[in-house]
């Protein structure tokens, strides 16, 4: 295993104040690219909801369905039971 001193003196890493600049820059650039991809995907999702709305579907309800489909069955049933309990407690 390399010592920290050997790593610090490694010629392929610029080291300023204990930070490998090239490695840090690489991580930051990867994160930035992923953030751009995430923004593009979010825009695509908004377009799909807009298209669905144009075809008569309710985006708000569709978002709820998507959220519910992500849950496992037991978790979903538990939340539905609690919601039902609250609704009945309020006399709705």
Steps between C-alpha positions, in 0.01 A plus 500: 500500500643842403573752767337841489843653435548280191153591376566870560821483293341301219584673167158436348315691769534869564460541871414831658429509869446124508250503211562313175383769258457282191296243688282767661449673165400167345241436772356851465476469121326162527250644749436797272434270202261289707318813621455606136364155414267515800365838387444365148316197639284723721406704193413180312280385789320837506434461127348154553270635773401790272426256218292285735310808617432588137346156462267553796700342782559675833877548560456548875337160534753344265782626724328336798471173309870512408590566864278212620646259243848566641390378845493139600156353562521492880612863523225611263235308693619649828481854364155436352380364837631805686342733244169315536525529880564875481213553253258317725628685809421829325156378398567532132 
